[in-house]
């Protein structure tokens, strides 16, 4: 059959199983939006307030479902507004297809109105990108984009389509999606060697990374942990792979990880790193990371092997495939002596103090968990609140904690929460943010109101840019340069102006009452929570340091004595 380019785009989306996309219309994509009107019974389009919000929504949709997120934007500023969202997805290996319109092919290179070279701009932050130059290429390129986004290490792909291509006509035949094959080649000798090292270790530790979640390998990873009896920690991106209350889950590792997890890696004789790339927030000093251990790294991306930390053995390929092959080779063990050592380390973990006079971050997170069920999807922005959420939330599912890890994108949260709520209308979505991050994306409240999305936003409001200010306290002699913004925003009035419901609470009891009411409201709710200005994320290992330099106190005086240096 003969179809124009815009209809072909819709047909290929349907081929790929896409029923929801996020976007914002404009001149260069008017033909596509005309087609979406015709296909509105098969493809739901979610209109956001800003293209960046649409990109984050597609990202959140993808993380929560495991499907490919799709975002659509017009040329020029529409396309450039996607850049931060695309980079966020790229750093965290999230499958996304971004479709942008461009000026007609005859205008390319002439600095036409709203023309940008978006494929050049996004080249470093996409797995691949395309510019369609002929209508006959359109369907094959779109199909290939979805295949690439989901092959190997997942990530975003951009397809730029000039306006005249969306109007041109060509023959079209429906096809099934291109197969996404597991290209893992199992090396029996490497598997045997890895198994021997694991079986003979006396002080082993497993470190789980985001690749476990991306591979949907949580169940096989749990089976491996239970069979081997190896104490396990996780990076920010693997939060929820193991349940928070599972006995061998020792929690978060790295800069703001537990003392016991960081100390365990420091003393381990074997580290099995699964789906993690040893970022600088985990291996803060790569030369002194796991210094006594044989290191085995499992990762789908060969370029990550020996990139940050030198390893002794490695297995490259899909995590689920490799763990499935490795598990039968491993012995059942308990590691009783090693667990007793860790129990002693655990006594030194930081234990926050409750307060009767103010809302403390850990009490607030606990109250959030107590007020919702285990299927709740938690979404964060970036900053202190993100770390408190990672430390204290009662996670039970690797796809129920959505956060920007690699890029650390302030403003990620509300768009991602919208994507997650659109994907799972029956689930509760709780957006945890700070007043600094939230000022970057609160405009998406109009989207949540328009689609009656019952997202509950909990604002950790300390009236400062908390994480940066914490660093200024610790490392810059309390020179608070531009981290006390003196904003007068009344979040309760703002959300009411958008058409939602708001609360401003000062005590934990007030929060619990507001939180309970919020869950009965048919639409977005914001709960603005006053927390102490100088609340700290503790523990903290300074950048470039090790567990031996860990800060376990939350007072300014102790922190400064341990880590403030005059020459900083």
C-alpha positions as CSV (number, residue, x, y, z in Angstrom):
1,X,0.0,0.0,0.0
2,X,1.1,3.6,-0.5
3,X,1.4,5.8,2.5
4,X,2.9,9.2,3.2
5,X,5.9,9.5,5.6
6,X,3.8,10.6,8.6
7,X,1.5,7.6,8.3
8,X,4.6,5.3,7.9
9,X,5.9,6.7,11.2
10,X,2.6,5.8,12.9
11,X,2.5,2.3,11.3
12,X,6.1,1.5,12.3
13,X,5.4,2.6,15.9
14,X,2.5,0.2,16.0
15,X,4.7,-2.5,14.5
16,X,7.1,-2.0,17.4
17,X,4.4,-2.4,20.0
18,X,4.3,1.3,20.9
19,X,1.0,2.6,22.2
20,X,2.1,5.7,24.1
21,X,4.5,8.5,23.1
22,X,5.4,11.8,24.7
23,X,5.9,15.1,22.9
24,X,5.2,18.6,21.9
25,X,4.0,19.8,18.4
26,X,5.6,22.4,16.1
27,X,5.8,23.4,12.5
28,X,8.3,20.8,11.3
29,X,6.2,17.9,12.8
30,X,2.7,19.1,11.8
31,X,2.3,16.3,9.3
32,X,3.3,13.8,11.9
33,X,0.7,15.2,14.4
34,X,-1.9,15.1,11.6
35,X,-1.2,11.4,11.3
36,X,-1.3,10.9,15.1
37,X,-4.8,12.4,15.0
38,X,-5.9,9.7,12.6
39,X,-4.2,7.0,14.7
40,X,-5.3,8.3,18.0
41,X,-7.2,5.1,18.8
42,X,-4.0,3.1,18.6
43,X,-1.3,5.6,19.8
44,X,-1.8,7.7,22.8
45,X,0.1,11.0,22.7
46,X,0.9,12.7,26.1
47,X,1.4,16.4,25.7
48,X,3.9,17.8,28.2
49,X,4.7,21.4,29.1
50,X,8.2,21.3,27.7
51,X,10.2,19.0,25.5
52,X,12.7,18.2,28.3
53,X,9.7,17.0,30.4
54,X,8.6,14.8,27.5
55,X,12.1,13.2,27.2
56,X,12.2,12.5,30.9
57,X,8.7,11.1,30.7
58,X,9.7,8.7,27.9
59,X,12.7,7.7,30.0
60,X,10.6,7.1,33.1
61,X,8.1,5.1,31.1
62,X,11.0,2.9,29.7
63,X,12.6,2.4,33.1
64,X,9.3,1.4,34.8
65,X,8.1,-0.9,32.0
66,X,11.3,-2.2,30.4
67,X,9.8,-1.1,27.0
68,X,11.3,1.5,24.7
69,X,10.3,5.1,25.5
70,X,9.4,7.3,22.5
71,X,9.5,11.1,22.4
72,X,8.6,13.4,19.6
73,X,9.7,17.0,19.1
74,X,9.8,19.7,16.4
75,X,13.0,21.2,14.9
76,X,15.3,23.8,16.4
77,X,14.6,24.5,20.0
78,X,12.2,21.6,20.2
79,X,15.0,19.2,19.3
80,X,17.6,20.9,21.5
81,X,15.2,20.8,24.5
82,X,15.5,17.0,24.3
83,X,19.3,17.0,24.7
84,X,19.4,16.7,28.5
85,X,16.8,14.0,28.5
86,X,18.6,12.0,25.8
87,X,21.9,12.4,27.7
88,X,20.2,11.2,30.9
89,X,19.0,8.1,29.2
90,X,22.4,7.5,27.6
91,X,24.3,7.6,30.8
92,X,21.9,5.2,32.5
93,X,21.5,2.8,29.5
94,X,17.7,3.4,29.0
95,X,16.1,2.4,25.7
96,X,14.6,5.4,24.0
97,X,13.8,6.5,20.4
98,X,13.7,10.3,19.9
99,X,12.0,11.5,16.7
100,X,12.7,15.0,15.7
101,X,11.4,17.0,12.8
102,X,13.6,19.3,10.7
103,X,13.2,21.8,7.9
104,X,12.7,20.5,4.4
105,X,15.6,18.9,2.7
106,X,16.0,21.8,0.3
107,X,16.6,24.1,3.3
108,X,19.1,22.0,5.1
109,X,22.3,23.9,5.6
110,X,20.8,27.3,4.9
111,X,20.2,28.4,8.5
112,X,16.4,28.2,7.8
113,X,14.0,29.1,10.6
114,X,14.3,26.6,13.5
115,X,17.0,24.6,11.8
116,X,19.6,22.9,13.9
117,X,22.1,20.1,13.2
118,X,20.6,17.8,15.8
119,X,22.3,14.7,14.7
120,X,25.6,16.4,15.2
121,X,24.6,17.8,18.6
122,X,23.4,14.4,19.9
123,X,26.2,12.3,18.4
124,X,28.1,11.9,21.7
125,X,24.9,11.1,23.7
126,X,23.2,8.5,21.5
127,X,24.0,5.0,20.6
128,X,23.3,6.0,17.0
129,X,21.4,8.7,15.2
130,X,20.0,9.0,11.7
131,X,18.8,11.8,9.4
132,X,16.3,10.5,6.9
133,X,17.1,11.8,3.4
134,X,14.8,9.8,1.3
135,X,11.2,8.5,1.9
136,X,12.2,5.0,1.0
137,X,14.7,5.0,3.9
138,X,12.1,6.1,6.5
139,X,10.6,2.7,7.6
140,X,13.9,0.8,7.6
141,X,15.6,3.5,9.6
142,X,12.8,3.6,12.2
143,X,12.9,-0.2,12.6
144,X,16.6,-0.2,12.9
145,X,16.4,2.6,15.6
146,X,14.3,0.4,17.8
147,X,16.6,-2.6,17.3
148,X,19.7,-0.6,18.2
149,X,18.0,1.0,21.2
150,X,17.4,-2.5,22.6
151,X,20.5,-4.3,21.5
152,X,23.5,-4.9,23.7
153,X,23.9,-2.1,26.2
154,X,20.6,-0.3,25.8
155,X,20.3,3.4,25.1
156,X,18.7,6.2,23.1
157,X,18.6,6.5,19.3
158,X,17.6,9.7,17.5
159,X,15.9,9.9,14.1
160,X,15.7,13.3,12.5
161,X,13.1,13.6,9.7
162,X,12.9,16.6,7.3
163,X,9.3,18.0,6.9
164,X,9.1,17.1,3.2
165,X,9.9,13.5,4.0
166,X,6.8,13.3,6.3
167,X,4.6,14.4,3.3
168,X,6.2,12.3,0.6
169,X,4.5,9.0,-0.5
170,X,6.0,5.6,-1.0
171,X,5.1,1.9,-0.9
172,X,4.8,0.4,2.6
173,X,4.4,-3.1,3.9
174,X,4.0,-4.0,7.6
175,X,6.8,-6.1,9.1
176,X,7.4,-7.7,12.5
177,X,10.0,-6.0,14.7
178,X,13.6,-6.8,13.9
179,X,14.9,-9.4,16.3
180,X,17.0,-8.3,19.2
181,X,19.4,-11.2,19.6
182,X,21.5,-12.1,22.6
183,X,25.0,-11.9,21.1
184,X,26.7,-13.3,24.3
185,X,29.3,-15.9,23.5
186,X,29.8,-18.0,26.6
187,X,33.5,-18.9,27.2
188,X,33.5,-22.1,29.2
189,X,37.1,-21.6,30.4
190,X,36.3,-18.1,31.7
191,X,33.1,-19.4,33.4
192,X,35.1,-22.2,35.1
193,X,37.8,-19.8,36.2
194,X,35.3,-17.3,37.6
195,X,33.5,-20.2,39.4
196,X,36.8,-21.4,40.9
197,X,37.6,-18.0,42.3
198,X,34.1,-17.6,43.8
199,X,34.0,-21.1,45.3
200,X,37.5,-20.7,46.9
201,X,37.0,-17.2,48.3
202,X,36.9,-16.7,52.1
203,X,35.7,-13.1,52.1
204,X,33.7,-12.6,48.9
205,X,31.4,-9.6,48.2
206,X,28.9,-9.2,45.3
207,X,28.4,-5.7,43.9
208,X,25.2,-5.3,41.9
209,X,24.9,-2.5,39.3
210,X,22.2,-1.1,37.0
211,X,23.0,-3.8,34.3
212,X,21.2,-6.3,36.5
213,X,18.0,-4.4,36.3
214,X,18.4,-3.6,32.5
215,X,18.8,-7.3,31.8
216,X,15.8,-8.2,33.9
217,X,18.2,-10.4,35.9
218,X,17.0,-9.7,39.4
219,X,15.6,-13.2,40.0
220,X,18.8,-15.0,38.8
221,X,21.0,-12.5,40.8
222,X,19.0,-13.3,43.9
223,X,19.3,-17.0,43.3
224,X,23.1,-16.6,43.0
225,X,23.3,-14.6,46.2
226,X,21.2,-17.2,48.1
227,X,23.1,-20.2,46.8
228,X,26.5,-18.8,47.5
229,X,25.7,-17.0,50.7
230,X,27.8,-14.1,49.6
231,X,27.1,-10.7,51.2
232,X,25.9,-8.2,48.6
233,X,25.8,-4.5,48.1
234,X,24.4,-2.4,45.3
235,X,25.0,0.8,43.4
236,X,22.4,3.5,43.1
237,X,21.2,2.1,39.8
238,X,20.6,-1.4,41.3
239,X,18.4,-0.2,44.2
240,X,15.6,-2.7,44.6
241,X,17.3,-5.6,42.8
242,X,17.4,-7.3,46.2
243,X,14.7,-6.5,48.7
244,X,15.7,-4.0,51.4
245,X,15.0,-6.6,54.1
246,X,16.8,-9.6,52.6
247,X,19.5,-10.8,55.0
248,X,22.4,-10.7,52.6
249,X,21.6,-7.3,51.2
250,X,24.0,-4.9,53.0
251,X,22.7,-1.9,51.1
252,X,24.2,1.0,49.2
253,X,27.9,1.2,48.3
254,X,30.0,4.2,47.4
255,X,30.2,7.9,48.4
256,X,27.0,7.8,50.5
257,X,26.9,4.0,51.1
258,X,27.0,2.2,54.4
259,X,30.2,1.8,56.3
260,X,29.7,-2.0,56.3
261,X,29.5,-2.2,52.5
262,X,32.5,0.0,51.8
263,X,34.5,-1.7,54.5
264,X,33.5,-5.2,53.2
265,X,34.8,-4.3,49.7
266,X,38.0,-2.9,51.3
267,X,38.6,-6.2,53.1
268,X,37.2,-8.6,50.6
269,X,39.4,-11.3,49.0
270,X,37.0,-11.5,46.0
271,X,34.7,-8.9,44.4
272,X,32.1,-10.1,41.9
273,X,30.9,-7.0,40.1
274,X,27.8,-7.6,38.1
275,X,26.5,-5.0,35.6
276,X,28.4,-2.2,37.1
277,X,31.0,0.1,35.6
278,X,32.9,1.3,38.8
279,X,31.9,4.9,38.5
280,X,33.7,7.6,40.4
281,X,30.8,7.7,43.0
282,X,31.5,4.0,43.8
283,X,35.2,3.5,43.2
284,X,36.2,6.9,44.4
285,X,39.9,6.1,44.3
286,X,40.2,3.3,41.6
287,X,43.8,2.6,42.6
288,X,42.7,1.8,46.2
289,X,39.3,0.1,45.4
290,X,39.0,-3.5,46.6
291,X,42.8,-3.6,47.2
292,X,42.9,-7.1,48.6
293,X,40.5,-8.7,46.2
294,X,40.5,-10.7,43.0
295,X,38.0,-8.7,40.9
296,X,35.6,-10.4,38.5
297,X,33.6,-8.0,36.3
298,X,30.5,-9.1,34.4
299,X,29.2,-6.4,31.9
300,X,27.5,-6.3,28.5
301,X,29.8,-3.5,27.3
302,X,33.4,-4.6,26.6
303,X,34.6,-1.0,26.7
304,X,33.8,-1.0,30.5
305,X,36.2,-3.8,31.2
306,X,39.4,-2.3,32.9
307,X,38.2,1.2,32.1
308,X,38.0,2.4,35.7
309,X,39.2,-0.5,37.8
310,X,41.7,-3.1,36.7
311,X,40.1,-6.6,37.0
312,X,41.5,-10.1,37.2
313,X,38.8,-11.9,35.3
314,X,35.8,-10.7,33.2
315,X,32.8,-12.1,31.4
316,X,31.2,-9.9,28.7
317,X,27.6,-10.3,27.6
318,X,24.1,-10.2,28.8
319,X,24.0,-10.4,32.6
320,X,21.1,-12.8,32.7
321,X,22.6,-15.1,30.2
322,X,26.0,-15.2,32.0
323,X,24.5,-15.7,35.5
324,X,22.3,-18.5,34.2
325,X,25.4,-20.3,32.9
326,X,27.5,-19.5,36.0
327,X,25.0,-20.5,38.7
328,X,25.2,-24.3,38.3
329,X,29.0,-24.1,38.7
330,X,28.8,-22.4,42.1
331,X,28.9,-24.2,45.4
332,X,26.4,-23.7,48.2
333,X,28.0,-21.9,51.1
334,X,27.2,-19.8,54.2
335,X,30.5,-17.8,54.9
336,X,29.6,-17.7,58.6
337,X,33.0,-16.4,59.7
338,X,32.9,-13.6,57.1
339,X,29.4,-12.6,58.1
340,X,30.4,-12.4,61.7
341,X,33.2,-9.9,60.7
342,X,30.6,-7.9,58.8
343,X,28.3,-7.9,61.8
344,X,31.1,-6.1,63.7
345,X,31.5,-3.6,60.9
346,X,27.8,-3.0,60.8
347,X,27.9,-1.8,64.4
348,X,29.8,1.3,63.1
349,X,27.1,2.2,60.5
350,X,25.7,5.6,60.9
351,X,22.3,5.6,62.7
352,X,20.3,8.8,62.4
353,X,18.6,10.2,65.4
354,X,14.9,10.7,65.5
355,X,13.5,14.1,66.4
356,X,10.3,15.2,68.1
357,X,10.7,18.9,67.1
358,X,11.3,18.8,63.4
359,X,11.0,16.6,60.3
360,X,14.2,14.7,59.8
361,X,14.9,13.2,56.3
362,X,15.1,9.6,57.5
363,X,11.8,9.9,59.4
364,X,10.2,11.4,56.4
365,X,11.3,8.6,54.1
366,X,10.2,6.0,56.6
367,X,6.8,7.7,56.8
368,X,6.5,7.7,53.0
369,X,7.1,3.9,52.9
370,X,4.8,3.2,55.8
371,X,2.0,5.0,54.0
372,X,2.1,3.1,50.8
373,X,2.3,-0.5,49.5
374,X,5.3,-2.4,48.2
375,X,4.3,-1.9,44.6
376,X,4.7,1.9,44.9
377,X,7.0,3.4,42.3
378,X,9.4,6.0,43.7
379,X,10.9,8.7,41.5
380,X,13.5,11.1,42.6
381,X,15.3,14.2,41.4
382,X,19.0,14.7,42.2
383,X,20.6,16.0,45.4
384,X,20.4,15.2,49.1
385,X,16.8,13.9,48.9
386,X,17.9,11.4,46.2
387,X,20.6,10.0,48.6
388,X,18.2,9.9,51.6
389,X,15.7,8.0,49.4
390,X,18.3,5.5,48.3
391,X,19.5,5.0,51.8
392,X,16.1,4.6,53.6
393,X,13.4,3.6,51.1
394,X,12.0,0.1,51.6
395,X,12.7,-1.0,48.0
396,X,11.4,-4.3,46.7
397,X,11.5,-4.0,42.9
398,X,14.3,-2.9,40.6
399,X,11.9,-1.1,38.3
400,X,10.2,0.8,41.2
401,X,13.0,3.2,41.9
402,X,13.6,5.7,39.1
403,X,16.5,8.2,39.4
404,X,19.1,9.9,37.3
405,X,22.4,8.2,38.3
406,X,25.0,8.8,35.7
407,X,24.2,12.3,34.6
408,X,22.7,13.5,37.9
409,X,19.9,15.5,36.2
410,X,18.2,18.0,38.5
411,X,14.7,18.3,37.0
412,X,14.5,14.7,36.0
413,X,11.9,13.6,38.5
414,X,8.5,15.1,37.7
415,X,8.7,14.1,34.0
416,X,9.8,10.6,34.9
417,X,7.0,10.3,37.4
418,X,4.5,11.3,34.7
419,X,5.9,8.6,32.4
420,X,5.7,6.0,35.2
421,X,2.2,6.9,36.1
422,X,1.0,6.8,32.5
423,X,2.5,3.4,32.2
424,X,0.9,2.1,35.4
425,X,-2.2,4.0,36.2
426,X,-3.2,1.5,38.8
427,X,0.0,1.9,40.9
428,X,0.9,4.7,43.3
429,X,3.7,6.9,42.1
430,X,5.5,9.0,44.7
431,X,7.9,11.8,43.4
432,X,10.6,12.7,46.0
433,X,12.3,16.0,45.3
434,X,14.1,18.9,46.9
435,X,13.1,22.5,46.6
436,X,16.2,23.2,44.4
437,X,15.6,20.4,41.9
438,X,11.8,21.0,41.8
439,X,12.2,24.5,40.7
440,X,13.7,23.1,37.5
441,X,10.6,21.1,36.4
442,X,7.6,22.0,38.4
443,X,6.0,23.4,35.2
444,X,5.0,19.8,34.4
445,X,2.3,20.1,37.0
446,X,0.0,21.3,34.2
447,X,0.6,17.9,32.5
448,X,-0.3,16.0,35.6
449,X,-3.4,18.0,36.1
450,X,-4.5,17.7,32.4
451,X,-4.3,13.9,32.6
452,X,-5.6,13.5,36.1
453,X,-2.4,11.8,37.3
454,X,-2.5,11.2,41.1
455,X,1.3,11.7,41.5
456,X,2.2,12.6,45.1
457,X,5.2,14.9,45.2
458,X,7.0,15.1,48.5
459,X,9.3,18.2,48.7
460,X,12.2,18.0,51.1
461,X,12.3,21.8,51.6
462,X,15.4,23.0,53.3
463,X,15.3,26.3,51.4
464,X,18.9,25.9,50.2
465,X,20.7,24.0,47.4
466,X,21.4,21.3,49.9
467,X,24.0,19.0,48.4
468,X,26.2,21.7,47.0
469,X,25.9,23.6,50.3
470,X,26.9,20.4,52.1
471,X,30.1,20.3,50.1
472,X,30.7,24.0,50.7
473,X,30.4,23.3,54.5
474,X,32.8,20.4,54.3
475,X,35.4,21.5,51.8
476,X,35.0,25.3,51.3
477,X,35.0,26.7,54.8
478,X,31.3,27.5,54.8
479,X,31.6,30.0,52.0
480,X,28.0,29.6,50.8
481,X,28.3,31.0,47.3
482,X,24.9,31.0,45.6
483,X,23.4,28.1,47.6
484,X,21.1,30.1,49.8
485,X,18.8,31.4,47.1
486,X,16.3,33.2,49.4
487,X,13.4,32.0,47.3
488,X,9.9,32.8,48.6
489,X,8.0,30.1,46.6
490,X,4.8,29.0,48.2
491,X,4.5,25.5,46.7
492,X,1.0,25.0,48.1
493,X,-0.3,28.1,46.2
494,X,1.7,27.1,43.1
495,X,0.1,23.7,42.7
496,X,-3.3,25.1,43.5
497,X,-2.8,27.6,40.7
498,X,-2.1,24.7,38.3
499,X,-5.2,23.0,39.5
500,X,-3.9,20.4,41.9
501,X,-3.8,20.1,45.7
502,X,-1.1,21.3,48.1
503,X,-0.1,21.0,51.7
504,X,2.7,22.7,53.7
505,X,3.7,20.7,56.8
506,X,6.0,21.4,59.6
507,X,5.8,18.2,61.7
508,X,5.9,14.5,61.0
509,X,2.3,14.1,62.3
510,X,1.1,16.8,59.9
511,X,2.9,15.0,57.0
512,X,1.3,11.7,57.8
513,X,-2.1,13.3,57.9
514,X,-1.5,15.1,54.6
515,X,0.0,12.0,53.0
516,X,-3.1,10.0,53.9
517,X,-5.4,12.6,52.4
518,X,-3.3,12.9,49.3
519,X,-3.9,9.3,48.4
520,X,-7.6,10.0,48.1
521,X,-7.2,12.9,45.7
522,X,-7.9,12.4,41.9
523,X,-4.9,14.4,40.6
524,X,-1.5,15.6,41.5
525,X,-0.7,16.6,45.1
526,X,2.4,18.4,46.4
527,X,3.4,18.1,50.1
528,X,5.9,20.8,51.0
529,X,7.9,19.5,54.0
530,X,10.1,21.8,56.1
531,X,13.3,20.0,57.0
532,X,16.4,21.4,58.7
533,X,18.6,23.7,56.6
534,X,21.8,21.9,57.7
535,X,20.6,18.3,57.4
536,X,23.4,16.2,56.0
537,X,23.7,13.1,53.8
538,X,25.8,10.8,56.0
539,X,27.8,8.6,55.6
540,X,30.0,10.4,53.1
541,X,33.4,9.5,51.6
542,X,35.1,12.5,50.1
543,X,35.8,12.4,46.4
544,X,39.0,10.5,45.6
545,X,39.1,9.0,49.1
546,X,38.4,5.6,50.5
547,X,36.4,4.0,53.4
548,X,39.3,4.9,55.7
549,X,38.3,8.6,55.2
550,X,34.5,8.1,55.7
551,X,32.5,10.7,57.6
552,X,30.1,9.2,60.0
553,X,29.0,12.3,61.9
554,X,26.3,14.8,60.8
555,X,27.6,17.8,62.7
556,X,29.4,20.6,61.1
557,X,32.2,20.6,63.6
558,X,33.1,16.9,63.2
559,X,32.8,17.1,59.4
560,X,35.1,20.1,59.2
561,X,37.8,18.6,61.5
562,X,37.9,15.5,59.3
563,X,37.7,16.8,55.8
564,X,38.0,20.6,55.5
565,X,41.4,21.6,54.3
566,X,42.6,25.2,54.0
567,X,44.1,24.8,50.6
568,X,40.7,23.8,49.1
